[in-house]
Amino acid sequence: MSETALRAAQTRFVADLEETPLATTDQVDESTPPGGLWLEAWRTLRRRPLFIISSVIILFLIVLALFPGLFATQDPTHCELQNSLLGSTSGHPFGFDVQGCDIYSRVVYGARASVSVGVLSTAITVLVGGVIGALAGFYGGWLDAVLARLTDIFFSVPLLLGAITCMQAFPDKTVWVVALVLAVFGWPQVARIMRGSVLSVRNAEYVTAATALGASRAKNLLRHVLPNAIAPVIVIATVSLGAFIGAEATLSFLGIGLNPATTVSWGGDINQAQNVLRSNPSVLLYPAAALSLTVLSFIMLGDAVREALDPKSRKR
Amino acid sequence: MSEIISSTRQEFVDPNSPLLEIIDLDVAFKSAQGRDVPAVRKANLVVYPGQTVAIVGESGSGKSTTAHAIIDLLPGTGRVTGGQILFEGRDLTKLPAKEFVGIRGDAIGLVPQDPMSNLNPVWKIGYQVAEALKANGRAKGAEAKRQAAQLLTEAGLGDAERRLKQYPHEFSGGMRQRTLIAIGLAARPKLLIADEPTSALDVTVQRQILDHLETLTTELGTAVLLITHDLGLAAERAEHLVVMYRGQVVESGPAREILRDPQHPYTRRLVASAPSLASRRADTAAARAEVVERAEQVADAAAQEGGTLAAEAASGPAAAAVTDDVLTIENLTKVYKIRGAGPRAAEFKAVDDVSFTVRRGTTTAVVGESGSGKSTLAQMVLRLQTPTAGRVLFDGVDVNGFDRKAQFAFRRRVQPIFQNPYGSLDPTYSIYRTIEEPLRLHRVGDKRSREATVREMLDRVSLPSSVMRRYPNELSGGQRQRVAIARALALRPEVVVCDEAVSALDVLVQAQILALLSELQAELGLTYLFITHDLAVVRQIADRVCVMQSGTLVEHADTETVFEHPQQEYTQALLNAIPGAGLVLSGDR
């Protein structure tokens, strides 16, 4: 005890109450506006330049796909051979391609094929892959074993190889056919991600709590598990939308995609342009740039969404 | 062991000059907007050589931040913005990063909080201990190996030679914590910072490890800075207490003095709420008796009216006569098959032949350490798991005989409240939707009456109705637990199973929630089955106690009897392990 007496700095200290005011224990903070996970993700998103740029481009593309007539007055399929490879003139800012078609209007009209194939195949993959992945992850057991093997079988076929092989079987190569073929080989990726995500959510305590409240298995899956497991699927869907557009262009480039006689597509135009690459590179440049920009903006959007939905950045 | 101790640097240590002196320390974290958010403000504390000082505070009080500032291990954007940290007279805040390497481990050791994540799972224990010796230049090669074995023996791990060759996953939590202590003390530091060293462990293991740490540091003359949320534990282990609250030191002084005569209002609150401290025993018993009396009246009244709404809705077996013993558990057993190679698949009895009854309107606590089977028992009572043998009778009817419809009705009458308030609420549901969900599931009322119920429930758990539009991630742990309680009570259940319902909360919040639970019990005539590992809490809320040990029920009696005259050695050990239980506060009532 005598020792403690010497230790001057360690005597009793009580802070001034004025300087250390007491707060009500566990008071609700009402200063911030209310918002859920999605609202907060949106608040983060709308301030990110990556998101703003990519979504502006994508919105523009959608308008382009829906109303190409607003932007181009020329008919993209009206081609005169005498104009072949002519440079830019008034009314034809990008010049003409080999067949003498207006490049500008072909680029504008090409957006429709790309965007619709991308959107359609993504919608199908998310639907099919999402359902299969969610069922496999949630119910487990033999259903999981069967579905997971099925997924693996499709997953083992590379997207393009499978698509090239399948496309041969369809004489009538419409947008729907291309989208369907791409989706057939694209869904396993979504299914795998959905399954993993559902697996990580299905044992959460709020799911158990809902069971104890009397919710059935199916209700639990729909109301609690899916909304909490969907975020990674949204991210992968955004990125793969870009990938599908790229794949469609590749198929068209190879001449087995959309029918070039009936549908204007960037891939087909790139195919046409490669023959004159050395003499007239600009013919290739425009459709290629449009394609790159489109794919890039979907990948950027996916990145931005991923960051906004990242559970680590969520407020605790 | 003596050999190692003799290798400690023989320096003259003046016991009266401070080893560590923190003067007006300010620590701030950079927010996402780039502003400095203060985490610690004007903190002062002194540690003398060989002394044990404890920093006590709730989560977010800045206690860990202060400790991490000392060894320059502030996470993320944290940095010291003012003040001094003098270690043996040198200001650590001005030390270049290179020189700090020599201080960490060598002069100041750290025992981190979580034994599960602080050992690298891919390296053998021996390698990790030897690494600590090598990094601080204490030993190399074969010598390091020999010393590592000695360190483990020292930390209380028998058969050290063999232990060195094992991997962390082969160790229990207590063994890992002992390993971390061995690593922390490997270089014979003068100061050991122990950041919640035993919070993740069972009480009996906690006691053993703290006892051992105390002996060890006394022998070595190491000063200890103990960071803890548990006032009882701090008072028991440290001579000097520093109480922190919202980043500031509100009170410091000799441990006994602070407990006996807390001055700052926060400290007073803390002392009053600490469940482990002996002072509240008399009041609690009286208060409990009153609660139970009221609860029984309400429950009886409801029973005489022919049962509650839920009982009416229930047809068939569930609507049988209302009895005094709302729950009867008979020879309940749950066996898990442990996945193994074919015929050698082992069986594990999680719950082994447990029987007891729960009287309507009372609280029965089921106490046990991790692995005692208490949570499995709760799950079987809730019918979330099917027993291997035995029965759970609810109002005299076996719950496992229920068909779909009867089970749905049963769900309405028995509700759980889970431990983790961060996990038990769906993050995509607003608070309104969360509390409304049970009503919607059971098709109770229309939209307007449901909203009225949600408002009433929020009011009952003392939350403003403005939180309805908020989401769980915007609320604190205590508030979420209130929401979970509101959800559980929305259907007016008769029995509530609280599975570690207050374990994850800070002491003051925990005291609030326990008070709330008692109040609701009296008002609504609820019956609680209270699953917990914390005997100290049991005293505050329970009327009867079931003590479980590795699946079996070892003791079952009134709370007073269990606390005053425990019959079993195991119960005795649990009681003794409550931190601060042994503290006798002279001058107390």
HADDOCK unambig.tbl for C-alpha pairs under 7 A between the chains (distance, minus, plus):
assign (segid A and resid 6 and name CA) (segid B and resid 16 and name CA) 6.94 0.50 0.50
assign (segid A and resid 7 and name CA) (segid B and resid 16 and name CA) 6.23 0.50 0.50
assign (segid A and resid 9 and name CA) (segid B and resid 46 and name CA) 6.87 0.50 0.50
assign (segid A and resid 10 and name CA) (segid B and resid 46 and name CA) 6.45 0.50 0.50
assign (segid A and resid 10 and name CA) (segid B and resid 253 and name CA) 6.52 0.50 0.50
assign (segid A and resid 11 and name CA) (segid B and resid 253 and name CA) 5.69 0.50 0.50
assign (segid A and resid 12 and name CA) (segid B and resid 252 and name CA) 5.70 0.50 0.50
assign (segid A and resid 12 and name CA) (segid B and resid 253 and name CA) 4.16 0.50 0.50
assign (segid A and resid 12 and name CA) (segid B and resid 254 and name CA) 6.96 0.50 0.50
assign (segid A and resid 13 and name CA) (segid B and resid 251 and name CA) 5.41 0.50 0.50
assign (segid A and resid 13 and name CA) (segid B and resid 252 and name CA) 5.02 0.50 0.50
assign (segid A and resid 13 and name CA) (segid B and resid 253 and name CA) 6.13 0.50 0.50
assign (segid A and resid 14 and name CA) (segid B and resid 250 and name CA) 5.90 0.50 0.50
assign (segid A and resid 14 and name CA) (segid B and resid 251 and name CA) 4.37 0.50 0.50
assign (segid A and resid 14 and name CA) (segid B and resid 252 and name CA) 6.51 0.50 0.50
assign (segid A and resid 14 and name CA) (segid B and resid 263 and name CA) 6.72 0.50 0.50
assign (segid A and resid 14 and name CA) (segid B and resid 264 and name CA) 6.25 0.50 0.50
assign (segid A and resid 15 and name CA) (segid B and resid 249 and name CA) 6.98 0.50 0.50
assign (segid A and resid 15 and name CA) (segid B and resid 250 and name CA) 4.71 0.50 0.50
assign (segid A and resid 15 and name CA) (segid B and resid 251 and name CA) 5.83 0.50 0.50
assign (segid A and resid 20 and name CA) (segid B and resid 250 and name CA) 6.84 0.50 0.50
assign (segid A and resid 22 and name CA) (segid B and resid 266 and name CA) 6.85 0.50 0.50
assign (segid A and resid 25 and name CA) (segid B and resid 509 and name CA) 6.85 0.50 0.50
assign (segid A and resid 26 and name CA) (segid B and resid 478 and name CA) 6.75 0.50 0.50
assign (segid A and resid 26 and name CA) (segid B and resid 509 and name CA) 6.75 0.50 0.50
assign (segid A and resid 34 and name CA) (segid B and resid 469 and name CA) 6.43 0.50 0.50
assign (segid A and resid 34 and name CA) (segid B and resid 470 and name CA) 4.91 0.50 0.50
assign (segid A and resid 35 and name CA) (segid B and resid 470 and name CA) 5.98 0.50 0.50
assign (segid A and resid 35 and name CA) (segid B and resid 471 and name CA) 6.43 0.50 0.50
assign (segid A and resid 36 and name CA) (segid B and resid 428 and name CA) 6.66 0.50 0.50
assign (segid A and resid 36 and name CA) (segid B and resid 470 and name CA) 6.80 0.50 0.50
assign (segid A and resid 36 and name CA) (segid B and resid 471 and name CA) 5.13 0.50 0.50
assign (segid A and resid 37 and name CA) (segid B and resid 428 and name CA) 6.37 0.50 0.50
assign (segid A and resid 204 and name CA) (segid B and resid 423 and name CA) 6.48 0.50 0.50
assign (segid A and resid 205 and name CA) (segid B and resid 423 and name CA) 5.38 0.50 0.50
assign (segid A and resid 205 and name CA) (segid B and resid 424 and name CA) 4.57 0.50 0.50
assign (segid A and resid 206 and name CA) (segid B and resid 423 and name CA) 6.23 0.50 0.50
assign (segid A and resid 206 and name CA) (segid B and resid 424 and name CA) 4.11 0.50 0.50
assign (segid A and resid 206 and name CA) (segid B and resid 425 and name CA) 5.10 0.50 0.50
assign (segid A and resid 206 and name CA) (segid B and resid 426 and name CA) 5.45 0.50 0.50
assign (segid A and resid 209 and name CA) (segid B and resid 424 and name CA) 6.61 0.50 0.50
assign (segid A and resid 212 and name CA) (segid B and resid 411 and name CA) 6.08 0.50 0.50
assign (segid A and resid 212 and name CA) (segid B and resid 415 and name CA) 6.64 0.50 0.50
assign (segid A and resid 213 and name CA) (segid B and resid 411 and name CA) 5.72 0.50 0.50
assign (segid A and resid 213 and name CA) (segid B and resid 412 and name CA) 6.83 0.50 0.50
assign (segid A and resid 213 and name CA) (segid B and resid 415 and name CA) 6.99 0.50 0.50
assign (segid A and resid 213 and name CA) (segid B and resid 438 and name CA) 5.81 0.50 0.50
assign (segid A and resid 214 and name CA) (segid B and resid 408 and name CA) 5.64 0.50 0.50
assign (segid A and resid 214 and name CA) (segid B and resid 411 and name CA) 5.59 0.50 0.50
assign (segid A and resid 214 and name CA) (segid B and resid 441 and name CA) 6.97 0.50 0.50
assign (segid A and resid 215 and name CA) (segid B and resid 441 and name CA) 6.61 0.50 0.50
assign (segid A and resid 224 and name CA) (segid B and resid 426 and name CA) 6.88 0.50 0.50
assign (segid A and resid 227 and name CA) (segid B and resid 428 and name CA) 6.93 0.50 0.50
assign (segid A and resid 228 and name CA) (segid B and resid 428 and name CA) 6.76 0.50 0.50
assign (segid A and resid 315 and name CA) (segid B and resid 473 and name CA) 6.52 0.50 0.50
assign (segid A and resid 316 and name CA) (segid B and resid 473 and name CA) 5.62 0.50 0.50
